[in-house]
């Protein structure tokens, strides 16, 4: 079995993917569970890093932060 690591997704990663990942046993936290739409990308990056989670995003602006 492949190693699974905890994930943190921003608002650009939509429900069906989250549902599929969780159904397959992935530990997924969604930004929208904690923050309102439009929260700064740096807040999401910092939370993911502080929780030792891999940040998953479809947002091109995250490339600059990473």
PyMOL Python script that loads the backbone (N, CA, C, O; Angstrom):
from pymol import cmd

cmd.read_pdbstr("""\
ATOM      1  N   UNK A   1       0.842  -1.182   0.000  1.00  0.00           N
ATOM      2  CA  UNK A   1       0.000   0.000   0.000  1.00  0.00           C
ATOM      3  C   UNK A   1       0.884   1.241   0.000  1.00  0.00           C
ATOM      4  O   UNK A   1       1.931   1.275   0.647  1.00  0.00           O
ATOM      5  N   UNK A   2       0.456   2.236  -0.719  1.00  0.00           N
ATOM      6  CA  UNK A   2       1.194   3.493  -0.800  1.00  0.00           C
ATOM      7  C   UNK A   2       1.100   4.250   0.526  1.00  0.00           C
ATOM      8  O   UNK A   2       0.115   4.133   1.255  1.00  0.00           O
ATOM      9  N   UNK A   3       2.128   5.017   0.817  1.00  0.00           N
ATOM     10  CA  UNK A   3       2.137   5.852   2.012  1.00  0.00           C
ATOM     11  C   UNK A   3       1.166   7.011   1.801  1.00  0.00           C
ATOM     12  O   UNK A   3       1.169   7.656   0.753  1.00  0.00           O
ATOM     13  N   UNK A   4       0.347   7.261   2.801  1.00  0.00           N
ATOM     14  CA  UNK A   4      -0.582   8.390   2.733  1.00  0.00           C
ATOM     15  C   UNK A   4      -0.123   9.444   3.722  1.00  0.00           C
ATOM     16  O   UNK A   4       0.340   9.133   4.820  1.00  0.00           O
ATOM     17  N   UNK A   5      -0.256  10.666   3.325  1.00  0.00           N
ATOM     18  CA  UNK A   5       0.157  11.790   4.152  1.00  0.00           C
ATOM     19  C   UNK A   5      -1.040  12.718   4.275  1.00  0.00           C
ATOM     20  O   UNK A   5      -1.884  12.743   3.380  1.00  0.00           O
ATOM     21  N   UNK A   6      -1.138  13.480   5.356  1.00  0.00           N
ATOM     22  CA  UNK A   6      -2.280  14.370   5.545  1.00  0.00           C
ATOM     23  C   UNK A   6      -2.275  15.520   4.539  1.00  0.00           C
ATOM     24  O   UNK A   6      -1.227  16.075   4.207  1.00  0.00           O
ATOM     25  N   UNK A   7      -3.473  15.860   4.064  1.00  0.00           N
ATOM     26  CA  UNK A   7      -3.633  16.896   3.056  1.00  0.00           C
ATOM     27  C   UNK A   7      -4.411  18.087   3.599  1.00  0.00           C
ATOM     28  O   UNK A   7      -5.235  17.954   4.503  1.00  0.00           O
ATOM     29  N   UNK A   8      -4.133  19.239   3.032  1.00  0.00           N
ATOM     30  CA  UNK A   8      -4.880  20.468   3.302  1.00  0.00           C
ATOM     31  C   UNK A   8      -5.221  21.059   1.951  1.00  0.00           C
ATOM     32  O   UNK A   8      -4.324  21.354   1.161  1.00  0.00           O
ATOM     33  N   UNK A   9      -6.514  21.237   1.668  1.00  0.00           N
ATOM     34  CA  UNK A   9      -6.899  21.754   0.363  1.00  0.00           C
ATOM     35  C   UNK A   9      -7.478  23.149   0.488  1.00  0.00           C
ATOM     36  O   UNK A   9      -8.187  23.459   1.445  1.00  0.00           O
ATOM     37  N   UNK A  10      -7.169  23.981  -0.485  1.00  0.00           N
ATOM     38  CA  UNK A  10      -7.759  25.311  -0.495  1.00  0.00           C
ATOM     39  C   UNK A  10      -9.125  25.266  -1.167  1.00  0.00           C
ATOM     40  O   UNK A  10      -9.584  24.198  -1.572  1.00  0.00           O
ATOM     41  N   UNK A  11      -9.767  26.402  -1.285  1.00  0.00           N
ATOM     42  CA  UNK A  11     -11.136  26.472  -1.811  1.00  0.00           C
ATOM     43  C   UNK A  11     -11.227  26.094  -3.284  1.00  0.00           C
ATOM     44  O   UNK A  11     -12.324  25.827  -3.776  1.00  0.00           O
ATOM     45  N   UNK A  12     -10.107  26.064  -4.002  1.00  0.00           N
ATOM     46  CA  UNK A  12     -10.120  25.728  -5.419  1.00  0.00           C
ATOM     47  C   UNK A  12     -10.196  24.224  -5.675  1.00  0.00           C
ATOM     48  O   UNK A  12     -10.367  23.801  -6.818  1.00  0.00           O
ATOM     49  N   UNK A  13     -10.072  23.423  -4.638  1.00  0.00           N
ATOM     50  CA  UNK A  13     -10.217  21.976  -4.766  1.00  0.00           C
ATOM     51  C   UNK A  13     -11.642  21.650  -4.335  1.00  0.00           C
ATOM     52  O   UNK A  13     -12.023  21.904  -3.193  1.00  0.00           O
ATOM     53  N   UNK A  14     -12.420  21.094  -5.241  1.00  0.00           N
ATOM     54  CA  UNK A  14     -13.858  20.981  -5.048  1.00  0.00           C
ATOM     55  C   UNK A  14     -14.303  19.656  -4.425  1.00  0.00           C
ATOM     56  O   UNK A  14     -13.562  18.673  -4.406  1.00  0.00           O
ATOM     57  N   UNK A  15     -15.522  19.662  -3.923  1.00  0.00           N
ATOM     58  CA  UNK A  15     -16.128  18.582  -3.161  1.00  0.00           C
ATOM     59  C   UNK A  15     -15.964  17.172  -3.687  1.00  0.00           C
ATOM     60  O   UNK A  15     -15.565  16.300  -2.916  1.00  0.00           O
ATOM     61  N   UNK A  16     -16.247  16.888  -4.963  1.00  0.00           N
ATOM     62  CA  UNK A  16     -16.150  15.503  -5.423  1.00  0.00           C
ATOM     63  C   UNK A  16     -14.764  14.886  -5.230  1.00  0.00           C
ATOM     64  O   UNK A  16     -14.653  13.709  -4.888  1.00  0.00           O
ATOM     65  N   UNK A  17     -13.726  15.661  -5.444  1.00  0.00           N
ATOM     66  CA  UNK A  17     -12.373  15.143  -5.221  1.00  0.00           C
ATOM     67  C   UNK A  17     -12.144  14.865  -3.736  1.00  0.00           C
ATOM     68  O   UNK A  17     -11.554  13.846  -3.378  1.00  0.00           O
ATOM     69  N   UNK A  18     -12.605  15.762  -2.880  1.00  0.00           N
ATOM     70  CA  UNK A  18     -12.444  15.576  -1.433  1.00  0.00           C
ATOM     71  C   UNK A  18     -13.188  14.318  -0.989  1.00  0.00           C
ATOM     72  O   UNK A  18     -12.656  13.511  -0.226  1.00  0.00           O
ATOM     73  N   UNK A  19     -14.401  14.159  -1.463  1.00  0.00           N
ATOM     74  CA  UNK A  19     -15.203  12.982  -1.110  1.00  0.00           C
ATOM     75  C   UNK A  19     -14.495  11.704  -1.541  1.00  0.00           C
ATOM     76  O   UNK A  19     -14.433  10.738  -0.780  1.00  0.00           O
ATOM     77  N   UNK A  20     -13.963  11.696  -2.754  1.00  0.00           N
ATOM     78  CA  UNK A  20     -13.260  10.525  -3.264  1.00  0.00           C
ATOM     79  C   UNK A  20     -12.007  10.216  -2.447  1.00  0.00           C
ATOM     80  O   UNK A  20     -11.751   9.056  -2.124  1.00  0.00           O
ATOM     81  N   UNK A  21     -11.235  11.232  -2.115  1.00  0.00           N
ATOM     82  CA  UNK A  21     -10.031  11.018  -1.309  1.00  0.00           C
ATOM     83  C   UNK A  21     -10.376  10.466   0.074  1.00  0.00           C
ATOM     84  O   UNK A  21      -9.761   9.504   0.534  1.00  0.00           O
ATOM     85  N   UNK A  22     -11.349  11.071   0.725  1.00  0.00           N
ATOM     86  CA  UNK A  22     -11.755  10.611   2.053  1.00  0.00           C
ATOM     87  C   UNK A  22     -12.297   9.185   2.008  1.00  0.00           C
ATOM     88  O   UNK A  22     -12.038   8.395   2.916  1.00  0.00           O
ATOM     89  N   UNK A  23     -13.046   8.854   0.962  1.00  0.00           N
ATOM     90  CA  UNK A  23     -13.601   7.505   0.819  1.00  0.00           C
ATOM     91  C   UNK A  23     -12.495   6.457   0.680  1.00  0.00           C
ATOM     92  O   UNK A  23     -12.693   5.281   0.985  1.00  0.00           O
ATOM     93  N   UNK A  24     -11.342   6.902   0.218  1.00  0.00           N
ATOM     94  CA  UNK A  24     -10.207   5.992   0.057  1.00  0.00           C
ATOM     95  C   UNK A  24      -9.224   6.076   1.220  1.00  0.00           C
ATOM     96  O   UNK A  24      -8.112   5.554   1.137  1.00  0.00           O
ATOM     97  N   UNK A  25      -9.631   6.725   2.290  1.00  0.00           N
ATOM     98  CA  UNK A  25      -8.840   6.719   3.511  1.00  0.00           C
ATOM     99  C   UNK A  25      -7.866   7.858   3.699  1.00  0.00           C
ATOM    100  O   UNK A  25      -7.072   7.833   4.640  1.00  0.00           O
ATOM    101  N   UNK A  26      -7.902   8.860   2.831  1.00  0.00           N
ATOM    102  CA  UNK A  26      -7.003   9.999   2.980  1.00  0.00           C
ATOM    103  C   UNK A  26      -7.499  10.916   4.095  1.00  0.00           C
ATOM    104  O   UNK A  26      -8.703  11.102   4.267  1.00  0.00           O
ATOM    105  N   UNK A  27      -6.576  11.477   4.837  1.00  0.00           N
ATOM    106  CA  UNK A  27      -6.858  12.484   5.867  1.00  0.00           C
ATOM    107  C   UNK A  27      -6.816  13.847   5.173  1.00  0.00           C
ATOM    108  O   UNK A  27      -5.744  14.364   4.859  1.00  0.00           O
ATOM    109  N   UNK A  28      -8.008  14.423   4.939  1.00  0.00           N
ATOM    110  CA  UNK A  28      -8.113  15.671   4.185  1.00  0.00           C
ATOM    111  C   UNK A  28      -8.797  16.741   5.038  1.00  0.00           C
ATOM    112  O   UNK A  28      -9.884  16.525   5.572  1.00  0.00           O
ATOM    113  N   UNK A  29      -8.148  17.886   5.154  1.00  0.00           N
ATOM    114  CA  UNK A  29      -8.732  19.063   5.802  1.00  0.00           C
ATOM    115  C   UNK A  29      -8.947  20.103   4.716  1.00  0.00           C
ATOM    116  O   UNK A  29      -8.064  20.352   3.895  1.00  0.00           O
ATOM    117  N   UNK A  30     -10.128  20.707   4.719  1.00  0.00           N
ATOM    118  CA  UNK A  30     -10.453  21.725   3.707  1.00  0.00           C
ATOM    119  C   UNK A  30     -10.377  23.122   4.317  1.00  0.00           C
ATOM    120  O   UNK A  30     -10.838  23.345   5.436  1.00  0.00           O
ATOM    121  N   UNK A  31      -9.802  24.040   3.586  1.00  0.00           N
ATOM    122  CA  UNK A  31      -9.690  25.425   4.056  1.00  0.00           C
ATOM    123  C   UNK A  31     -11.053  26.003   4.398  1.00  0.00           C
ATOM    124  O   UNK A  31     -11.186  26.751   5.366  1.00  0.00           O
ATOM    125  N   UNK A  32     -12.074  25.659   3.604  1.00  0.00           N
ATOM    126  CA  UNK A  32     -13.409  26.235   3.839  1.00  0.00           C
ATOM    127  C   UNK A  32     -14.044  25.737   5.123  1.00  0.00           C
ATOM    128  O   UNK A  32     -15.075  26.263   5.544  1.00  0.00           O
ATOM    129  N   UNK A  33     -13.449  24.730   5.757  1.00  0.00           N
ATOM    130  CA  UNK A  33     -13.929  24.274   7.060  1.00  0.00           C
ATOM    131  C   UNK A  33     -13.500  25.219   8.181  1.00  0.00           C
ATOM    132  O   UNK A  33     -14.046  25.170   9.283  1.00  0.00           O
ATOM    133  N   UNK A  34     -12.520  26.078   7.897  1.00  0.00           N
ATOM    134  CA  UNK A  34     -11.957  26.961   8.915  1.00  0.00           C
ATOM    135  C   UNK A  34     -12.007  28.443   8.563  1.00  0.00           C
ATOM    136  O   UNK A  34     -12.106  29.290   9.451  1.00  0.00           O
ATOM    137  N   UNK A  35     -11.940  28.759   7.272  1.00  0.00           N
ATOM    138  CA  UNK A  35     -11.806  30.146   6.837  1.00  0.00           C
ATOM    139  C   UNK A  35     -12.861  30.496   5.797  1.00  0.00           C
ATOM    140  O   UNK A  35     -13.392  29.621   5.113  1.00  0.00           O
ATOM    141  N   UNK A  36     -13.153  31.776   5.690  1.00  0.00           N
ATOM    142  CA  UNK A  36     -14.097  32.243   4.671  1.00  0.00           C
ATOM    143  C   UNK A  36     -13.407  32.323   3.308  1.00  0.00           C
ATOM    144  O   UNK A  36     -12.181  32.371   3.210  1.00  0.00           O
ATOM    145  N   UNK A  37     -14.231  32.335   2.267  1.00  0.00           N
ATOM    146  CA  UNK A  37     -13.725  32.489   0.902  1.00  0.00           C
ATOM    147  C   UNK A  37     -12.936  33.796   0.817  1.00  0.00           C
ATOM    148  O   UNK A  37     -13.356  34.807   1.380  1.00  0.00           O
ATOM    149  N   UNK A  38     -11.824  33.786   0.137  1.00  0.00           N
ATOM    150  CA  UNK A  38     -11.034  34.992  -0.036  1.00  0.00           C
ATOM    151  C   UNK A  38      -9.938  35.177   0.997  1.00  0.00           C
ATOM    152  O   UNK A  38      -9.220  36.176   0.959  1.00  0.00           O
ATOM    153  N   UNK A  39      -9.794  34.225   1.928  1.00  0.00           N
ATOM    154  CA  UNK A  39      -8.708  34.298   2.904  1.00  0.00           C
ATOM    155  C   UNK A  39      -7.375  34.233   2.161  1.00  0.00           C
ATOM    156  O   UNK A  39      -7.237  33.489   1.190  1.00  0.00           O
ATOM    157  N   UNK A  40      -6.416  34.998   2.611  1.00  0.00           N
ATOM    158  CA  UNK A  40      -5.112  35.082   1.946  1.00  0.00           C
ATOM    159  C   UNK A  40      -4.449  33.710   1.821  1.00  0.00           C
ATOM    160  O   UNK A  40      -4.520  32.888   2.735  1.00  0.00           O
ATOM    161  N   UNK A  41      -3.809  33.476   0.685  1.00  0.00           N
ATOM    162  CA  UNK A  41      -3.122  32.215   0.430  1.00  0.00           C
ATOM    163  C   UNK A  41      -2.067  31.910   1.481  1.00  0.00           C
ATOM    164  O   UNK A  41      -1.856  30.750   1.833  1.00  0.00           O
ATOM    165  N   UNK A  42      -1.398  32.953   1.988  1.00  0.00           N
ATOM    166  CA  UNK A  42      -0.349  32.722   2.987  1.00  0.00           C
ATOM    167  C   UNK A  42      -0.914  32.100   4.262  1.00  0.00           C
ATOM    168  O   UNK A  42      -0.229  31.326   4.930  1.00  0.00           O
ATOM    169  N   UNK A  43      -2.155  32.435   4.602  1.00  0.00           N
ATOM    170  CA  UNK A  43      -2.795  31.842   5.783  1.00  0.00           C
ATOM    171  C   UNK A  43      -2.939  30.336   5.589  1.00  0.00           C
ATOM    172  O   UNK A  43      -2.662  29.559   6.503  1.00  0.00           O
ATOM    173  N   UNK A  44      -3.369  29.929   4.405  1.00  0.00           N
ATOM    174  CA  UNK A  44      -3.535  28.500   4.115  1.00  0.00           C
ATOM    175  C   UNK A  44      -2.186  27.777   4.096  1.00  0.00           C
ATOM    176  O   UNK A  44      -2.051  26.676   4.628  1.00  0.00           O
ATOM    177  N   UNK A  45      -1.209  28.406   3.484  1.00  0.00           N
ATOM    178  CA  UNK A  45       0.121  27.803   3.422  1.00  0.00           C
ATOM    179  C   UNK A  45       0.682  27.606   4.828  1.00  0.00           C
ATOM    180  O   UNK A  45       1.228  26.548   5.142  1.00  0.00           O
ATOM    181  N   UNK A  46       0.547  28.620   5.666  1.00  0.00           N
ATOM    182  CA  UNK A  46       1.058  28.534   7.040  1.00  0.00           C
ATOM    183  C   UNK A  46       0.335  27.465   7.849  1.00  0.00           C
ATOM    184  O   UNK A  46       0.965  26.721   8.601  1.00  0.00           O
ATOM    185  N   UNK A  47      -0.992  27.386   7.696  1.00  0.00           N
ATOM    186  CA  UNK A  47      -1.735  26.370   8.446  1.00  0.00           C
ATOM    187  C   UNK A  47      -1.310  24.972   8.016  1.00  0.00           C
ATOM    188  O   UNK A  47      -1.069  24.107   8.858  1.00  0.00           O
ATOM    189  N   UNK A  48      -1.217  24.753   6.719  1.00  0.00           N
ATOM    190  CA  UNK A  48      -0.790  23.441   6.227  1.00  0.00           C
ATOM    191  C   UNK A  48       0.597  23.093   6.771  1.00  0.00           C
ATOM    192  O   UNK A  48       0.823  21.969   7.220  1.00  0.00           O
ATOM    193  N   UNK A  49       1.509  24.036   6.734  1.00  0.00           N
ATOM    194  CA  UNK A  49       2.864  23.788   7.239  1.00  0.00           C
ATOM    195  C   UNK A  49       2.859  23.515   8.732  1.00  0.00           C
ATOM    196  O   UNK A  49       3.545  22.602   9.192  1.00  0.00           O
ATOM    197  N   UNK A  50       2.101  24.286   9.496  1.00  0.00           N
ATOM    198  CA  UNK A  50       2.045  24.094  10.949  1.00  0.00           C
ATOM    199  C   UNK A  50       1.446  22.756  11.342  1.00  0.00           C
ATOM    200  O   UNK A  50       1.782  22.208  12.391  1.00  0.00           O
ATOM    201  N   UNK A  51       0.555  22.223  10.501  1.00  0.00           N
ATOM    202  CA  UNK A  51      -0.083  20.943  10.779  1.00  0.00           C
ATOM    203  C   UNK A  51       0.605  19.778  10.055  1.00  0.00           C
ATOM    204  O   UNK A  51       0.103  18.654  10.052  1.00  0.00           O
ATOM    205  N   UNK A  52       1.762  20.064   9.442  1.00  0.00           N
ATOM    206  CA  UNK A  52       2.510  19.050   8.689  1.00  0.00           C
ATOM    207  C   UNK A  52       1.646  18.369   7.635  1.00  0.00           C
ATOM    208  O   UNK A  52       1.659  17.146   7.493  1.00  0.00           O
ATOM    209  N   UNK A  53       0.896  19.188   6.900  1.00  0.00           N
ATOM    210  CA  UNK A  53       0.037  18.695   5.837  1.00  0.00           C
ATOM    211  C   UNK A  53       0.582  19.172   4.487  1.00  0.00           C
ATOM    212  O   UNK A  53       1.239  20.208   4.397  1.00  0.00           O
ATOM    213  N   UNK A  54       0.299  18.406   3.463  1.00  0.00           N
ATOM    214  CA  UNK A  54       0.648  18.807   2.102  1.00  0.00           C
ATOM    215  C   UNK A  54      -0.482  19.680   1.582  1.00  0.00           C
ATOM    216  O   UNK A  54      -1.646  19.281   1.611  1.00  0.00           O
ATOM    217  N   UNK A  55      -0.142  20.859   1.111  1.00  0.00           N
ATOM    218  CA  UNK A  55      -1.127  21.788   0.576  1.00  0.00           C
ATOM    219  C   UNK A  55      -1.445  21.411  -0.864  1.00  0.00           C
ATOM    220  O   UNK A  55      -0.551  21.280  -1.700  1.00  0.00           O
ATOM    221  N   UNK A  56      -2.739  21.239  -1.139  1.00  0.00           N
ATOM    222  CA  UNK A  56      -3.210  20.925  -2.485  1.00  0.00           C
ATOM    223  C   UNK A  56      -4.050  22.102  -2.966  1.00  0.00           C
ATOM    224  O   UNK A  56      -4.987  22.525  -2.290  1.00  0.00           O
ATOM    225  N   UNK A  57      -3.705  22.628  -4.143  1.00  0.00           N
ATOM    226  CA  UNK A  57      -4.381  23.805  -4.659  1.00  0.00           C
ATOM    227  C   UNK A  57      -4.415  23.784  -6.176  1.00  0.00           C
ATOM    228  O   UNK A  57      -3.536  23.211  -6.819  1.00  0.00           O
ATOM    229  N   UNK A  58      -5.427  24.408  -6.737  1.00  0.00           N
ATOM    230  CA  UNK A  58      -5.485  24.654  -8.175  1.00  0.00           C
ATOM    231  C   UNK A  58      -5.170  26.113  -8.478  1.00  0.00           C
ATOM    232  O   UNK A  58      -5.330  26.559  -9.614  1.00  0.00           O
ATOM    233  N   UNK A  59      -4.731  26.846  -7.489  1.00  0.00           N
ATOM    234  CA  UNK A  59      -4.506  28.295  -7.574  1.00  0.00           C
ATOM    235  C   UNK A  59      -3.073  28.570  -8.017  1.00  0.00           C
ATOM    236  O   UNK A  59      -2.122  28.224  -7.316  1.00  0.00           O
ATOM    237  N   UNK A  60      -2.926  29.187  -9.173  1.00  0.00           N
ATOM    238  CA  UNK A  60      -1.589  29.484  -9.700  1.00  0.00           C
ATOM    239  C   UNK A  60      -0.807  30.432  -8.793  1.00  0.00           C
ATOM    240  O   UNK A  60       0.423  30.404  -8.800  1.00  0.00           O
ATOM    241  N   UNK A  61      -1.486  31.263  -8.020  1.00  0.00           N
ATOM    242  CA  UNK A  61      -0.809  32.186  -7.121  1.00  0.00           C
ATOM    243  C   UNK A  61      -0.022  31.457  -6.029  1.00  0.00           C
ATOM    244  O   UNK A  61       0.926  32.016  -5.478  1.00  0.00           O
ATOM    245  N   UNK A  62      -0.396  30.238  -5.717  1.00  0.00           N
ATOM    246  CA  UNK A  62       0.318  29.469  -4.692  1.00  0.00           C
ATOM    247  C   UNK A  62       1.748  29.156  -5.116  1.00  0.00           C
ATOM    248  O   UNK A  62       2.610  28.938  -4.265  1.00  0.00           O
ATOM    249  N   UNK A  63       2.004  29.132  -6.403  1.00  0.00           N
ATOM    250  CA  UNK A  63       3.367  28.859  -6.883  1.00  0.00           C
ATOM    251  C   UNK A  63       4.347  29.878  -6.342  1.00  0.00           C
ATOM    252  O   UNK A  63       5.479  29.525  -6.014  1.00  0.00           O
ATOM    253  N   UNK A  64       3.947  31.115  -6.243  1.00  0.00           N
ATOM    254  CA  UNK A  64       4.824  32.181  -5.750  1.00  0.00           C
ATOM    255  C   UNK A  64       5.154  31.941  -4.280  1.00  0.00           C
ATOM    256  O   UNK A  64       6.299  32.120  -3.865  1.00  0.00           O
ATOM    257  N   UNK A  65       4.172  31.543  -3.499  1.00  0.00           N
ATOM    258  CA  UNK A  65       4.370  31.310  -2.069  1.00  0.00           C
ATOM    259  C   UNK A  65       5.259  30.079  -1.852  1.00  0.00           C
ATOM    260  O   UNK A  65       6.162  30.088  -1.015  1.00  0.00           O
ATOM    261  N   UNK A  66       4.986  29.038  -2.613  1.00  0.00           N
ATOM    262  CA  UNK A  66       5.762  27.791  -2.451  1.00  0.00           C
ATOM    263  C   UNK A  66       7.211  28.029  -2.807  1.00  0.00           C
ATOM    264  O   UNK A  66       8.024  27.108  -2.737  1.00  0.00           O
TER     265      UNK A  66
END
""", "prot")
cmd.dss("prot")
cmd.show_as("cartoon", "prot")
cmd.util.cbc("prot")
cmd.orient("prot")
